[in-house]
Amino acid sequence: MPRYRATIIPGEEGLVLVTFPDVPEAVACGSGEDTALEQAAIVLGLVLDGYRSEHRPIPLATEPGDAPSVSVNSFG
């Protein structure tokens, strides 16, 4: 399963935004980091499924290194 590097952006009142440099269409948020990352995994899978259905190339996952990352559970 590929793991995509995530950018975690804390917001107001405990909301957290998660974006993916390799898949800019995938954006999720949630109350707290754990919830936001769970939502991000779902959104990332849906966006990549959309890439596939549109016959677009799937973006390669950049090596996350020490950065947070999300694995794609539903894609494939």
N, C-alpha and C positions, 0 to 999 in steps of 0.2 A: 504494500500500500504506500503510495507516495505521501510524503509529509511536506506541506507547504508552509513556508515562513510566514508568520503572522505579525502584524503590528498592532499592539494593544495601546489604546488611547483612553485614559481615565477621563470621565466626564463629571458632570454635576450630579449630586444626589445619588452617588454610587453606581451610576450607569457607566458601562465600559463599551467602547467601540472597538471592533476588530476588523482590520482590513488585510488584504493580501497583495504584496507588491507584484507577484507573478500573475494574479488573477484580479484585476482591478474592479471587475463587476461584482465580486463577492464581498459584501459588506454586511456585518451583523452587529447587534448590540444586545446587551442584557444587563440585568442587575447583578453586578459583581463580575469578577474575572472568570470564575468557573462557568457561570451561566452563559456569559458572552462567548466563551470558547466552545461550549456545547452547541450553541446556536450557530456559531461560525462553521462548525463541521457540517451541519445540515445544509447551510446556505452554500458552502463551497461545493458539496456534492451535487446540489441542484444546478448550480451554474455550470459545472463541468459536464453534467448530463446534457445541459442545453448546448454546450459546445459540440458535443457528439451528435446530437440530433440535427444540428445545423451544418454538420460535416466540416466544422472548423477544427484546426489543429489544437490539440490539448497543450496548454502551456507546460513547459518543463518546470519542475519544482527546483528552485534555488536551494542549495545546501543551507539549512537553517543555522548551522553552527550552534552557538549558545542562545540564539534568539528563540522565542516561543514558536511553536509550530503546531499545525493541525493536520491530522491524517484524514484522508478521504475514506469514509466508511461506505457510503452508499454508491459511490461512483464505480462503474465497471460492471 
